[in-house]
């Protein structure tokens, strides 16, 4: 079943006449258009991508078969209202988790043919949760480029460099390798800052004995990667060595335990229990992982409170960590795809302790 057909199934299920998609990730997924401004209107019989003059040529080159590209006249709302009226759309679904109040208010005022707006929340986005073979391959390629960047940066890091210099070199390599750029702000956290799970690169100077958490990803062919490795510059504190071994064991055990049909919360619990039993339960404050695709954070949520079930075709991270204020932290993260009931690891960089 192709992507537009699945959208139409959602329209039918809710008894709608059509659906409007405004968010960029869902627009890209359902239309293949990668520009920054457009509206995708889908009915049971026709689909329209409304763009302005800047994107008309690009949209016509990119859109999936069956989608008509319409260049706006006067304004987006005028053009949309005409299409909605001409196609008999009265009940219109929308992404309630994406559309802000100002846009919703403007649409309610200007799209006069619509008699009822139906909030679908994140239901449209959830249609992206199972990746097809092409998506998995794009993500695998993105992960492979991340591995190359990690290999390169190991030849660069040394005492005296500032964290932002390391991050800049990593992001330069992303561009050299053909990536669109980083999939999120690159994290380079050294020394005591490595205890900050989201310690984005600062002016901090790398010193001998530091742990360095490197958490980064790329966007390649519209899909994201995400990986974390923790390395050491010179011999680390003995407690950090202990913590590294615990995190590595927790991550590997989780990878070996995950199966299709497993509750995401149970997967989180495998790693969390190991860390807790080692005496560091209060030092692992984030979830075990999250889905990755067109967006860096997608469904499923692999956390203690998640209600998701892990199924074949899902791509997500497995990233336990331990963070000790005043000492430092360790996180190890791989991306996996569930295939034939088991996770296939897409990240290939070594997880053996690295001391530069």
Phi, psi and omega per residue, in radians:
X1 nan 2.137 -3.095
X2 -1.321 3.034 -2.983
X3 -1.172 -0.750 3.126
X4 -1.138 -0.627 3.107
X5 -1.098 -0.677 3.110
X6 -1.168 -0.617 3.058
X7 -1.101 -0.741 -3.118
X8 -1.174 -0.548 3.054
X9 -1.109 -0.659 3.091
X10 -1.164 -0.726 3.083
X11 -1.021 -0.793 -3.123
X12 -1.143 -0.756 -3.117
X13 -1.021 -0.677 -3.094
X14 -1.589 0.027 3.136
X15 1.168 0.574 -3.100
X16 -1.593 2.894 2.988
X17 -1.650 -0.403 -3.123
X18 -3.034 -3.111 -3.088
X19 -2.568 2.458 3.075
X20 -2.010 2.310 -3.137
X21 -2.007 2.152 -3.078
X22 -1.988 -0.475 -3.084
X23 -1.250 2.521 -3.082
X24 -1.163 -0.778 -3.119
X25 -1.040 -0.798 3.137
X26 -1.211 -0.602 3.068
X27 -1.071 -0.811 3.124
X28 -1.066 -0.787 -3.073
X29 -1.144 -0.752 -3.016
X30 -1.604 -0.297 -3.136
X31 -2.091 -0.371 -3.052
X32 1.347 0.096 3.103
X33 -1.464 2.244 -3.029
X34 -1.859 0.082 3.127
X35 -1.208 3.028 -3.004
X36 -1.668 -0.185 -3.082
X37 -2.414 2.115 3.100
X38 -3.085 2.948 2.977
X39 -2.364 2.276 3.137
X40 -1.832 2.044 3.126
X41 -1.921 2.125 -3.097
X42 -2.132 2.226 3.002
X43 -2.057 3.112 -3.135
X44 -1.138 -0.435 -3.050
X45 -1.927 -0.490 -3.062
X46 -2.449 2.753 3.086
X47 -2.346 2.398 -3.084
X48 -2.288 2.361 2.969
X49 -1.923 1.991 -3.115
X50 -1.673 2.163 -3.123
X51 -2.321 2.939 3.004
X52 -1.710 3.077 -3.021
X53 -0.913 -0.592 -3.085
X54 -1.042 -0.507 -2.961
X55 -2.023 0.074 -3.033
X56 -1.042 -0.861 -3.110
X57 -1.125 -0.829 3.138
X58 -1.020 -0.791 -3.095
X59 -1.089 -0.754 -3.130
X60 -1.131 -0.520 3.102
X61 -1.331 -0.502 -2.974
X62 -1.714 -0.589 -2.901
X63 -1.120 2.631 3.078
X64 -1.155 2.677 3.037
X65 -0.962 2.486 3.128
X66 1.682 -0.105 3.108
X67 -1.869 2.178 3.105
X68 -1.604 2.206 3.084
X69 -1.503 2.203 -3.124
X70 -2.104 2.117 3.068
X71 -1.450 2.306 -3.044
X72 -1.093 2.651 2.963
X73 -2.121 2.245 -3.099
X74 1.242 -1.112 -3.105
X75 -2.790 2.914 3.090
X76 -1.071 -0.787 -3.051
X77 -1.179 -0.630 3.101
X78 -1.104 -0.801 -3.133
X79 -1.155 -0.762 3.123
X80 -1.099 -0.725 -3.118
X81 -1.090 -0.680 3.102
X82 -1.114 -0.799 3.138
X83 -1.112 -0.731 -3.138
X84 -1.115 -0.734 3.139
X85 -1.188 -0.779 -3.100
X86 -1.143 -0.446 -3.090
X87 -1.838 0.228 3.022
X88 1.115 0.607 -3.116
X89 -1.525 2.012 3.086
X90 -1.927 -0.776 3.117
X91 -1.761 2.014 -3.015
X92 -2.115 2.177 3.074
X93 -1.526 2.668 3.130
X94 -2.594 2.856 -3.137
X95 -1.416 1.633 -3.081
X96 -1.140 -0.389 3.120
X97 -1.473 -0.123 -3.086
X98 -1.963 -0.846 -3.037
X99 -1.210 2.190 3.136
X100 -1.431 2.953 -3.035
X101 -1.110 -0.679 -3.123
X102 -1.102 -0.760 3.141
X103 -1.183 -0.726 3.112
X104 -1.041 -0.780 -3.138
X105 -1.117 -0.720 3.141
X106 -1.136 -0.761 3.125
X107 -1.113 -0.738 -3.126
X108 -1.070 -0.594 -3.139
X109 -1.346 -0.741 -2.970
X110 -1.586 -0.543 -3.109
X111 -1.577 1.346 -2.940
X112 -1.237 -0.308 -3.136
X113 -1.337 -0.325 -3.120
X114 -1.393 2.222 3.124
X115 -1.725 -0.380 3.130
X116 -2.589 2.292 3.068
X117 -1.762 2.272 -3.081
X118 -2.034 2.014 -3.123
X119 -1.340 2.006 3.129
X120 -1.689 0.074 3.111
X121 0.976 -2.249 -3.135
X122 -1.746 0.244 -3.061
X123 -1.045 -0.638 3.137
X124 -1.180 -0.769 3.118
X125 -1.085 -0.573 -3.139
X126 -1.151 -0.330 3.078
X127 -1.161 -0.245 3.139
X128 -1.592 0.011 -2.952
X129 -1.202 -0.558 3.086
X130 -1.707 2.089 -3.091
X131 -1.522 2.478 3.041
X132 -1.507 3.085 -3.042
X133 -1.067 -0.664 -3.141
X134 -1.160 -0.684 3.112
X135 -1.133 -0.787 3.141
X136 -1.056 -0.706 3.137
X137 -1.159 -0.696 3.096
X138 -1.100 -0.726 3.124
X139 -1.180 -0.688 3.104
X140 -1.058 -0.743 3.129
X141 -1.124 -0.709 3.098
X142 -1.084 -0.732 3.121
X143 -1.128 -0.668 3.119
X144 -1.102 -0.667 3.081
X145 -1.170 -0.620 3.051
X146 -1.060 -0.708 3.096
X147 -1.073 -0.697 3.127
X148 -1.134 -0.687 3.125
X149 -1.151 -0.694 3.108
X150 -1.102 -0.789 3.120
X151 -1.015 -0.720 -3.124
X152 -1.168 -0.789 -3.020
X153 -1.182 -0.412 3.065
X154 -1.108 -0.434 3.117
X155 -1.477 -0.126 -3.044
X156 -1.849 -0.708 -3.020
X157 -1.093 2.333 3.085
X158 -2.801 2.806 3.082
X159 -0.996 2.479 3.117
X160 1.785 -0.383 3.086
X161 -1.311 2.595 3.021
X162 -1.549 2.664 -3.104
X163 -0.987 -0.722 -3.085
X164 -1.190 -0.435 3.061
X165 -1.185 -0.672 3.094
X166 -1.146 -0.799 3.140
X167 -1.080 -0.716 -3.135
X168 -1.101 -0.711 3.120
X169 -1.143 -0.690 3.119
X170 -1.107 -0.754 -3.099
X171 -1.283 -0.501 3.017
X172 -1.116 -0.764 3.114
X173 -1.110 -0.621 3.087
X174 -0.980 -0.834 -3.124
X175 -1.144 -0.702 3.139
X176 -1.094 -0.544 -3.117
X177 -1.514 0.032 3.059
X178 1.626 0.226 3.125
X179 -1.394 2.683 3.046
X180 -1.150 -0.558 -3.138
X181 2.670 -2.930 3.120
X182 -1.259 2.555 3.126
X183 -1.440 -0.188 3.016
X184 -2.875 2.987 -3.103
X185 -1.138 2.142 -3.039
X186 -1.065 2.281 3.131
X187 -1.713 2.089 2.977
X188 -2.281 1.848 -3.050
X189 -2.212 1.987 -3.024
X190 -1.954 2.665 3.066
X191 1.108 -2.384 -3.121
X192 -1.131 -0.391 3.109
X193 -1.210 -0.295 3.108
X194 -1.182 -0.189 3.041
X195 -1.410 -0.041 3.082
X196 -1.679 1.880 -3.063
X197 -0.939 -0.595 3.115
X198 -2.046 0.850 -3.124
X199 -1.396 1.421 3.127
X200 -1.083 2.724 -2.976
X201 -0.954 2.320 -3.115
X202 -2.120 -2.950 3.066
X203 -1.431 0.027 -3.124
X204 -0.976 2.456 -3.110
X205 -1.690 2.307 3.120
X206 -1.260 2.297 -3.107
X207 -2.136 2.783 3.098
X208 -1.089 2.337 -3.121
X209 1.680 -0.121 -3.101
X210 -1.271 2.477 2.790
X211 -1.467 2.493 3.093
X212 -2.251 2.051 3.039
X213 -1.560 2.123 3.101
X214 -1.978 1.855 -3.126
X215 -2.122 2.041 -3.017
X216 -2.750 2.915 3.085
X217 -2.788 2.959 -3.136
X218 -2.201 2.821 2.925
X219 -1.916 2.106 -3.109
X220 -2.369 2.175 -3.084
X221 0.880 0.734 3.050
X222 1.319 0.053 -3.139
X223 -2.055 2.609 -3.010
X224 -1.694 2.705 2.897
X225 -2.155 2.887 -3.123
X226 -2.757 2.169 3.088
X227 -2.589 2.701 3.046
X228 -2.391 2.371 2.937
X229 -2.321 2.556 3.061
X230 -1.980 2.161 -3.133
X231 -2.113 2.999 -3.106
X232 -2.283 2.447 3.077
X233 -1.824 1.762 -3.020
X234 1.450 2.991 -3.063
X235 -1.088 2.165 -3.094
X236 -1.433 2.880 3.016
X237 -0.979 2.518 -3.079
X238 -1.052 -0.573 3.122
X239 -1.216 -0.595 3.096
X240 -1.155 -0.618 3.058
X241 -1.088 -0.770 3.103
X242 -1.061 -0.801 -3.128
X243 -1.101 -0.713 3.139
X244 -1.021 -0.802 -3.124
X245 -1.106 -0.654 3.135
X246 -1.156 -0.821 -3.121
X247 -1.106 -0.749 3.124
X248 -1.080 -0.742 3.126
X249 -1.142 -0.736 3.136
X250 -1.109 -0.735 -3.123
X251 -1.185 -0.779 -3.117
X252 -1.143 -0.690 3.127
X253 -1.139 -0.699 3.087
X254 -1.082 -0.795 3.133
X255 -1.035 -0.679 -3.110
X256 -1.335 -0.345 -3.060
X257 -1.641 -0.425 -3.046
X258 -1.205 2.305 3.064
X259 -2.397 2.711 3.075
X260 -1.091 2.378 -3.084
X261 1.666 -0.116 -3.126
X262 -1.362 2.479 3.025
X263 -1.147 2.353 3.125
X264 -1.035 -0.597 3.125
X265 -1.148 -0.568 3.108
X266 -1.215 -0.643 3.076
X267 -1.089 -0.786 3.071
X268 -1.006 -0.726 -3.086
X269 -1.114 -0.548 3.135
X270 -1.031 -0.905 -3.132
X271 -1.239 -0.711 -3.073
X272 -1.101 -0.696 -3.132
X273 -1.134 -0.671 3.122
X274 -1.103 -0.791 -3.134
X275 -1.166 -0.708 3.119
X276 -1.107 -0.789 -3.118
X277 -1.181 -0.358 3.095
X278 -1.491 -0.030 3.079
X279 1.669 0.203 -3.089
X280 -2.114 0.465 -3.091
X281 -0.987 -0.628 -3.139
X282 -1.377 -0.010 -3.075
X283 -1.899 0.174 3.093
X284 -2.165 1.521 -2.961
X285 -1.731 -0.071 3.139
X286 -1.920 3.087 -3.119
X287 -1.353 2.891 3.122
X288 -1.200 -0.549 -3.109
X289 -3.073 -3.082 -3.091
X290 -2.726 2.731 3.069
X291 -1.178 2.688 3.109
X292 -2.385 2.449 3.099
X293 -2.940 -2.129 3.031
X294 -1.099 -0.594 3.045
X295 -1.854 2.695 -3.130
X296 -1.277 -0.485 3.051
X297 -2.136 1.925 3.126
X298 -2.295 3.140 2.955
X299 -1.298 2.611 0.088
X300 -1.459 2.851 3.014
X301 -1.737 2.110 -3.105
X302 -1.814 1.446 -3.025
X303 -2.445 3.010 3.119
X304 -1.018 -0.671 -3.029
X305 -1.723 0.053 -3.096
X306 -1.116 2.510 3.031
X307 -1.859 0.151 -3.109
X308 -1.347 2.682 3.004
X309 -1.961 2.339 -3.109
X310 -1.421 2.219 -3.057
X311 -2.297 2.746 3.076
X312 -0.957 2.412 -3.130
X313 1.687 -0.190 3.085
X314 -1.416 2.461 3.065
X315 -2.027 2.224 -3.105
X316 -2.695 2.931 3.134
X317 -1.678 2.738 3.001
X318 -2.264 1.884 -2.913
X319 -2.531 1.194 3.060
X320 -1.207 2.773 3.108
X321 -2.733 2.778 3.040
X322 -2.285 2.289 -3.059
X323 -2.305 2.086 -3.095
X324 -2.032 1.970 -3.107
X325 -1.022 2.297 3.120
X326 1.539 -0.228 3.124
X327 -1.986 -1.049 -3.097
X328 2.612 -3.056 -3.095
X329 -2.540 2.909 3.123
X330 -2.407 2.290 2.964
X331 -2.389 2.477 3.059
X332 -2.248 2.198 -3.038
X333 -2.368 2.271 2.982
X334 -2.132 2.713 2.907
X335 -1.719 2.486 3.122
X336 -2.323 2.744 2.951
X337 -2.125 2.338 3.094
X338 -1.395 2.099 3.137
X339 -2.409 2.315 3.120
X340 0.905 0.647 3.028
X341 1.532 -0.127 -3.082
X342 -2.323 2.724 3.125
X343 -1.359 2.353 2.960
X344 -1.820 2.115 -3.085
X345 -1.334 2.222 -3.112
X346 -1.638 -0.271 3.139
X347 -1.662 2.274 -3.039
X348 -1.941 -0.088 -3.116
X349 -1.081 2.512 -3.118
X350 -1.037 2.597 3.033
X351 -1.948 0.100 2.994
X352 -1.158 2.590 -3.111
X353 -1.061 2.272 3.120
X354 -1.922 2.141 3.052
X355 -2.089 1.989 -3.104
X356 -1.458 nan nan
